[in-house]
């Protein structure tokens, strides 16, 4: 009796393991269109105080998804995506407020980006003199 129960349990678990993933699986037709015509653009942006990413303590982190639509935890995702598109994904080419007046108090702020922009891997790090300089240089992308 015990052997029969063990075999029944083993058979049941094997059937669940093999057949479980197959239930509800849809097979796409060979001529089906891809689910998205956009290259992925999903980024994780961080800010923190310190002289470099290796020594800085991250204070804030947000996600920013720009394709096919703007979303994520970034508070101004649509505007940030528009600014990144305008800069062709080049974080050094972002345009902020050129007329901003910032103090010269040195309180270094580090920003980092990890992710994918239009299908290409992105890894970016930059240190600014203080928060005002960061905001003036990067617009809404790192304003969170």
ChimeraX commands (.cxc) that place a marker at each C-alpha (Angstrom):
marker #1 position 0.00,0.00,0.00 radius 0.5
marker #1 position 2.80,2.38,0.87 radius 0.5
marker #1 position 4.57,1.70,-2.42 radius 0.5
marker #1 position 1.38,2.42,-4.36 radius 0.5
marker #1 position 0.91,5.72,-2.51 radius 0.5
marker #1 position 4.50,6.73,-3.22 radius 0.5
marker #1 position 4.13,5.90,-6.92 radius 0.5
marker #1 position 0.84,7.80,-7.12 radius 0.5
marker #1 position 2.41,10.84,-5.45 radius 0.5
marker #1 position 5.48,10.70,-7.69 radius 0.5
marker #1 position 3.32,10.34,-10.80 radius 0.5
marker #1 position 1.10,13.22,-9.71 radius 0.5
marker #1 position 4.07,15.51,-9.05 radius 0.5
marker #1 position 5.69,14.55,-12.36 radius 0.5
marker #1 position 2.46,15.26,-14.25 radius 0.5
marker #1 position 2.12,18.63,-12.52 radius 0.5
marker #1 position 5.73,19.55,-13.23 radius 0.5
marker #1 position 5.58,18.55,-16.88 radius 0.5
marker #1 position 2.01,19.50,-17.71 radius 0.5
marker #1 position 1.72,22.61,-15.51 radius 0.5
marker #1 position 3.78,24.92,-17.69 radius 0.5
marker #1 position 1.92,23.70,-20.76 radius 0.5
marker #1 position -1.53,24.64,-19.49 radius 0.5
marker #1 position -2.58,27.96,-20.85 radius 0.5
marker #1 position 0.47,28.28,-23.08 radius 0.5
marker #1 position -0.39,29.75,-26.43 radius 0.5
marker #1 position 1.51,28.93,-29.55 radius 0.5
marker #1 position 1.98,31.95,-31.81 radius 0.5
marker #1 position 1.33,31.60,-35.49 radius 0.5
marker #1 position 4.49,31.87,-37.61 radius 0.5
marker #1 position 3.18,35.02,-39.30 radius 0.5
marker #1 position 2.12,36.74,-36.05 radius 0.5
marker #1 position 3.38,40.29,-35.51 radius 0.5
marker #1 position 5.77,40.96,-32.63 radius 0.5
marker #1 position 4.13,42.17,-29.44 radius 0.5
marker #1 position 5.97,45.52,-29.60 radius 0.5
marker #1 position 7.49,47.51,-32.41 radius 0.5
marker #1 position 9.57,49.59,-30.01 radius 0.5
marker #1 position 13.05,48.84,-28.73 radius 0.5
marker #1 position 12.95,48.66,-24.94 radius 0.5
marker #1 position 13.84,51.75,-22.93 radius 0.5
marker #1 position 13.82,51.03,-19.22 radius 0.5
marker #1 position 16.17,52.75,-16.79 radius 0.5
marker #1 position 16.91,52.87,-13.07 radius 0.5
marker #1 position 18.07,56.33,-12.00 radius 0.5
marker #1 position 19.66,57.06,-8.62 radius 0.5
marker #1 position 20.89,60.13,-6.78 radius 0.5
marker #1 position 23.04,60.35,-3.69 radius 0.5
marker #1 position 25.57,62.51,-1.90 radius 0.5
marker #1 position 29.25,61.76,-2.23 radius 0.5
marker #1 position 32.19,62.24,-4.55 radius 0.5
marker #1 position 31.55,59.13,-6.65 radius 0.5
marker #1 position 29.16,56.23,-7.04 radius 0.5
marker #1 position 31.53,53.87,-5.21 radius 0.5
marker #1 position 31.54,56.03,-2.07 radius 0.5
marker #1 position 28.15,57.76,-2.31 radius 0.5
marker #1 position 25.14,56.62,-0.39 radius 0.5
marker #1 position 22.13,56.33,-2.72 radius 0.5
marker #1 position 19.28,58.45,-1.38 radius 0.5
marker #1 position 16.64,58.10,-4.08 radius 0.5
marker #1 position 16.03,55.66,-6.89 radius 0.5
marker #1 position 13.29,55.64,-9.52 radius 0.5
marker #1 position 12.43,53.66,-12.61 radius 0.5
marker #1 position 11.80,55.27,-15.96 radius 0.5
marker #1 position 10.27,53.40,-18.89 radius 0.5
marker #1 position 10.03,55.37,-22.14 radius 0.5
marker #1 position 8.91,52.86,-24.78 radius 0.5
marker #1 position 6.26,52.33,-25.88 radius 0.5
marker #1 position 4.89,54.89,-23.40 radius 0.5
marker #1 position 6.24,56.87,-20.47 radius 0.5
marker #1 position 5.79,55.13,-17.12 radius 0.5
marker #1 position 7.64,54.06,-14.00 radius 0.5
marker #1 position 8.06,55.55,-10.56 radius 0.5
marker #1 position 9.64,58.77,-11.89 radius 0.5
marker #1 position 7.39,61.70,-10.82 radius 0.5
marker #1 position 7.58,63.36,-14.26 radius 0.5
marker #1 position 8.07,60.34,-16.51 radius 0.5
marker #1 position 6.59,61.86,-19.69 radius 0.5
marker #1 position 8.70,65.02,-19.45 radius 0.5
marker #1 position 11.87,63.08,-18.58 radius 0.5
marker #1 position 11.35,60.72,-21.54 radius 0.5
marker #1 position 10.78,63.68,-23.87 radius 0.5
marker #1 position 14.01,65.32,-22.68 radius 0.5
marker #1 position 15.95,62.07,-23.13 radius 0.5
marker #1 position 14.55,61.63,-26.64 radius 0.5
marker #1 position 15.55,65.22,-27.43 radius 0.5
marker #1 position 19.10,64.42,-26.29 radius 0.5
marker #1 position 19.09,61.12,-28.24 radius 0.5
marker #1 position 19.64,59.24,-24.98 radius 0.5
marker #1 position 22.90,61.10,-24.25 radius 0.5
marker #1 position 22.79,62.13,-20.59 radius 0.5
marker #1 position 25.66,64.57,-21.06 radius 0.5
marker #1 position 23.64,66.38,-23.75 radius 0.5
marker #1 position 20.63,67.04,-21.50 radius 0.5
marker #1 position 19.66,70.68,-21.32 radius 0.5
marker #1 position 18.45,72.09,-18.05 radius 0.5
marker #1 position 17.97,75.68,-16.95 radius 0.5
marker #1 position 20.98,77.59,-18.27 radius 0.5
marker #1 position 19.83,80.75,-16.41 radius 0.5
marker #1 position 19.76,79.10,-12.97 radius 0.5
marker #1 position 21.77,80.78,-10.22 radius 0.5
marker #1 position 23.43,78.25,-7.96 radius 0.5
marker #1 position 25.61,78.78,-4.91 radius 0.5
marker #1 position 29.17,77.58,-4.98 radius 0.5
marker #1 position 28.72,75.48,-1.85 radius 0.5
marker #1 position 30.40,72.15,-2.51 radius 0.5
marker #1 position 28.04,69.35,-1.51 radius 0.5
marker #1 position 28.67,66.74,-4.23 radius 0.5
marker #1 position 25.72,64.87,-5.70 radius 0.5
marker #1 position 26.18,61.70,-7.73 radius 0.5
marker #1 position 23.67,60.49,-10.32 radius 0.5
marker #1 position 23.74,57.04,-11.88 radius 0.5
marker #1 position 21.78,55.32,-14.62 radius 0.5
marker #1 position 21.59,51.61,-15.32 radius 0.5
marker #1 position 19.35,49.94,-17.87 radius 0.5
marker #1 position 18.48,49.91,-21.54 radius 0.5
marker #1 position 17.85,52.86,-23.85 radius 0.5
marker #1 position 16.32,52.00,-27.24 radius 0.5
marker #1 position 17.65,48.46,-27.02 radius 0.5
marker #1 position 21.21,49.39,-26.00 radius 0.5
marker #1 position 22.74,48.84,-22.57 radius 0.5
marker #1 position 23.31,52.06,-20.61 radius 0.5
marker #1 position 25.61,52.68,-17.66 radius 0.5
marker #1 position 26.15,56.32,-16.66 radius 0.5
marker #1 position 27.60,58.16,-13.67 radius 0.5
marker #1 position 28.23,61.85,-13.07 radius 0.5
marker #1 position 29.06,63.99,-10.05 radius 0.5
marker #1 position 27.73,67.56,-9.68 radius 0.5
marker #1 position 28.86,70.23,-7.23 radius 0.5
marker #1 position 25.47,70.38,-5.50 radius 0.5
marker #1 position 21.74,69.72,-6.09 radius 0.5
marker #1 position 21.15,73.09,-7.76 radius 0.5
marker #1 position 23.90,72.45,-10.31 radius 0.5
marker #1 position 22.49,68.96,-10.97 radius 0.5
marker #1 position 18.97,70.29,-11.54 radius 0.5
marker #1 position 20.24,73.14,-13.73 radius 0.5
marker #1 position 22.23,70.75,-15.92 radius 0.5
marker #1 position 19.81,67.83,-16.27 radius 0.5
marker #1 position 16.31,69.28,-16.33 radius 0.5
marker #1 position 13.59,66.95,-15.11 radius 0.5
marker #1 position 15.43,63.66,-15.73 radius 0.5
marker #1 position 17.09,63.63,-12.29 radius 0.5
marker #1 position 14.49,65.80,-10.53 radius 0.5
marker #1 position 13.05,63.29,-8.10 radius 0.5
marker link #1:1,2 radius 0.2
marker link #1:2,3 radius 0.2
marker link #1:3,4 radius 0.2
marker link #1:4,5 radius 0.2
marker link #1:5,6 radius 0.2
marker link #1:6,7 radius 0.2
marker link #1:7,8 radius 0.2
marker link #1:8,9 radius 0.2
marker link #1:9,10 radius 0.2
marker link #1:10,11 radius 0.2
marker link #1:11,12 radius 0.2
marker link #1:12,13 radius 0.2
marker link #1:13,14 radius 0.2
marker link #1:14,15 radius 0.2
marker link #1:15,16 radius 0.2
marker link #1:16,17 radius 0.2
marker link #1:17,18 radius 0.2
marker link #1:18,19 radius 0.2
marker link #1:19,20 radius 0.2
marker link #1:20,21 radius 0.2
marker link #1:21,22 radius 0.2
marker link #1:22,23 radius 0.2
marker link #1:23,24 radius 0.2
marker link #1:24,25 radius 0.2
marker link #1:25,26 radius 0.2
marker link #1:26,27 radius 0.2
marker link #1:27,28 radius 0.2
marker link #1:28,29 radius 0.2
marker link #1:29,30 radius 0.2
marker link #1:30,31 radius 0.2
marker link #1:31,32 radius 0.2
marker link #1:32,33 radius 0.2
marker link #1:33,34 radius 0.2
marker link #1:34,35 radius 0.2
marker link #1:35,36 radius 0.2
marker link #1:36,37 radius 0.2
marker link #1:37,38 radius 0.2
marker link #1:38,39 radius 0.2
marker link #1:39,40 radius 0.2
marker link #1:40,41 radius 0.2
marker link #1:41,42 radius 0.2
marker link #1:42,43 radius 0.2
marker link #1:43,44 radius 0.2
marker link #1:44,45 radius 0.2
marker link #1:45,46 radius 0.2
marker link #1:46,47 radius 0.2
marker link #1:47,48 radius 0.2
marker link #1:48,49 radius 0.2
marker link #1:49,50 radius 0.2
marker link #1:50,51 radius 0.2
marker link #1:51,52 radius 0.2
marker link #1:52,53 radius 0.2
marker link #1:53,54 radius 0.2
marker link #1:54,55 radius 0.2
marker link #1:55,56 radius 0.2
marker link #1:56,57 radius 0.2
marker link #1:57,58 radius 0.2
marker link #1:58,59 radius 0.2
marker link #1:59,60 radius 0.2
marker link #1:60,61 radius 0.2
marker link #1:61,62 radius 0.2
marker link #1:62,63 radius 0.2
marker link #1:63,64 radius 0.2
marker link #1:64,65 radius 0.2
marker link #1:65,66 radius 0.2
marker link #1:66,67 radius 0.2
marker link #1:67,68 radius 0.2
marker link #1:68,69 radius 0.2
marker link #1:69,70 radius 0.2
marker link #1:70,71 radius 0.2
marker link #1:71,72 radius 0.2
marker link #1:72,73 radius 0.2
marker link #1:73,74 radius 0.2
marker link #1:74,75 radius 0.2
marker link #1:75,76 radius 0.2
marker link #1:76,77 radius 0.2
marker link #1:77,78 radius 0.2
marker link #1:78,79 radius 0.2
marker link #1:79,80 radius 0.2
marker link #1:80,81 radius 0.2
marker link #1:81,82 radius 0.2
marker link #1:82,83 radius 0.2
marker link #1:83,84 radius 0.2
marker link #1:84,85 radius 0.2
marker link #1:85,86 radius 0.2
marker link #1:86,87 radius 0.2
marker link #1:87,88 radius 0.2
marker link #1:88,89 radius 0.2
marker link #1:89,90 radius 0.2
marker link #1:90,91 radius 0.2
marker link #1:91,92 radius 0.2
marker link #1:92,93 radius 0.2
marker link #1:93,94 radius 0.2
marker link #1:94,95 radius 0.2
marker link #1:95,96 radius 0.2
marker link #1:96,97 radius 0.2
marker link #1:97,98 radius 0.2
marker link #1:98,99 radius 0.2
marker link #1:99,100 radius 0.2
marker link #1:100,101 radius 0.2
marker link #1:101,102 radius 0.2
marker link #1:102,103 radius 0.2
marker link #1:103,104 radius 0.2
marker link #1:104,105 radius 0.2
marker link #1:105,106 radius 0.2
marker link #1:106,107 radius 0.2
marker link #1:107,108 radius 0.2
marker link #1:108,109 radius 0.2
marker link #1:109,110 radius 0.2
marker link #1:110,111 radius 0.2
marker link #1:111,112 radius 0.2
marker link #1:112,113 radius 0.2
marker link #1:113,114 radius 0.2
marker link #1:114,115 radius 0.2
marker link #1:115,116 radius 0.2
marker link #1:116,117 radius 0.2
marker link #1:117,118 radius 0.2
marker link #1:118,119 radius 0.2
marker link #1:119,120 radius 0.2
marker link #1:120,121 radius 0.2
marker link #1:121,122 radius 0.2
marker link #1:122,123 radius 0.2
marker link #1:123,124 radius 0.2
marker link #1:124,125 radius 0.2
marker link #1:125,126 radius 0.2
marker link #1:126,127 radius 0.2
marker link #1:127,128 radius 0.2
marker link #1:128,129 radius 0.2
marker link #1:129,130 radius 0.2
marker link #1:130,131 radius 0.2
marker link #1:131,132 radius 0.2
marker link #1:132,133 radius 0.2
marker link #1:133,134 radius 0.2
marker link #1:134,135 radius 0.2
marker link #1:135,136 radius 0.2
marker link #1:136,137 radius 0.2
marker link #1:137,138 radius 0.2
marker link #1:138,139 radius 0.2
marker link #1:139,140 radius 0.2
marker link #1:140,141 radius 0.2
marker link #1:141,142 radius 0.2
marker link #1:142,143 radius 0.2
marker link #1:143,144 radius 0.2
view
